[in-house]
Amino acid sequence: MSSQSPKIGFVSLGCPKALVDSERILTQLKAEGYEIVPRYDAADAVVVNTCGFIDAAVQESLDAIGEALHENGKVIVTGCLGKRAELIREAYPDVLAITGPQDYASVMNAVHEALPPKHDPFLDLVPSPRRLGGADDSDIGIKLTPRHYAYLKISEGCNHRCSFCIIPSMRGDLVSRPVDEVLVEAEKLVKGGVKELLVISQDTSAYGVDLKYAAREWRGKAYRTRMTELCEGLAELGAWVRLHYVYPYPHVDEVMPLMTAGKILPYLDIPFQHASPRILKLMKRPGNIEKTLERIRAWRAAVPDLTLRSTFIVGFPGETDAEFEELLDFLRAAELDRVGAFAYSPVEGAKANALPDPVPEELKEDRLERFMEVQAEVSAAKLRRKIGRTLTVLVDEAGADGAVARSSADAPEIDGVVRIVDGQKLKPGQFVEVVVEAADAHDLTARLRG
Ligand code: SF4
């Protein structure tokens, strides 16, 4: 890229969905001849992709905007917090523009206004810039994840109205990408070296419901825009396929045969959030918790190696001691493999803020600690059972101390890892077989299989 190209700094905050937005914006910026630079002082302007999910994320986003303004001065804000423009304007009246999540065109307009793209005779010969995220993408674009894994966003928005969540008001109702678009993108990613596809959305089980599960053609075969059929298509690509944000609707049973056949990873990320029917009702959660344990048992009978990951909120308004104990009992009975938990914290604009009987801060923290202790025991016991077993793992990095890899049970960033003590010579993106030698509450230690 010419040194005369306008230079953009980019700060990406938030969840994997925001990361995918960042990748799309960066891809478009590059396609239009902007240079992406890693330092504030080298940039002509800075784009900050924000998160607004919980108060801590709002603060982190505001801090990032403040830092960019201080270090650079020309700042364009996008992402979830962009929906609360007044909050940003109040703190930082000097930001150049504020746009919301997935509003790629507005971000690009704001960038054009601040920094007109340079006419580049080479780039201008390139046929029209890619339609971002569409089936006609001419390559895989810019990825912020390492080369060997990628998030595959299958839809935006959500049809649920969980009382603690403001995502539907920020991102709107569910809008699914037609299945052929997703499969074409996945195919390009795999051709580009991606070994693991992480399917993300707000509600993967609901995929396609807005499109009435419309059938589309891919590789000469009809696929419906629906979770099971999407998985069948993805299974054709020969990469690891990992499902996130799956709600326990009955049709989740349909993907079990794909897992047993080794076509998609035996892994489900299901955000249960709680186990007490009354609290779940107050949370307005989808799914039927009464049947959850039964379903988990049936899934495990069908797929013995199934890894279940979940997230929970403790200290939701009105949560009694007995309801909290109910949650701990569920945790012990369900023996989930991976669990994340948060002490409830109000999110501005969420309906749950109006609920009576907030749990005192200290009690919330206390419950969180007890929750994590119970889960650490469950997790340690489950991981201990893996000692002596041979696992296929995907290498993330390697160095003088060995390699860090992940098995089918470990999603990047959020789960544990498998440390390979003799993996110094391995390469990121490589699949190898290892024998597990030791385990702690989260991670495994292993050696290459001789
Ligand atoms: S399912 Fe509930 S928590 Fe998840 S995005 Fe939708 S409304 Fe929010």
Residues whose N, C-alpha, C, O or C-beta is under 5 A from the ligand:
A	BS01	SF4	C158 H160 R161 C162 C165 I167 Q202
